[in-house]
Amino acid sequence: MPNYTVAGAGNNAYNGEFVDRSTVVNGKPSYKLDGANYYLYYAYEEMAETYRWVLASYVYATIMDAWMETAYFHTNAGQATPDAGAGDVPPR
């Protein structure tokens, strides 16, 4: 799977190259920021009853609310890949 470069996250610590972790989460590959414990993965959002790509400092297959639990970024619902369209940036 391709790596993903994150730029413009609300917290600069999350910017950089995310590499494949060789671990599947909710049927999709998951990624870790090279040299840090930040993750890009596909999570099920309980409040919206949908899946989203999220950035976070943890990996949980299910989250309650992407606006509250993700770190500075999550995609619109149901995107096939993290870069398949514009993402939402939660206010922080």
Secondary structure, DSSP 8 states (H G I E B T S, - for coil): ---EEE-S-SSGGG-EEEEEEEEEETTEEEEEETTSS-EEEEEEETTTTEEEEEEESS--SEES-HHHHSSS-EE-TT-SSTTSS-EE----
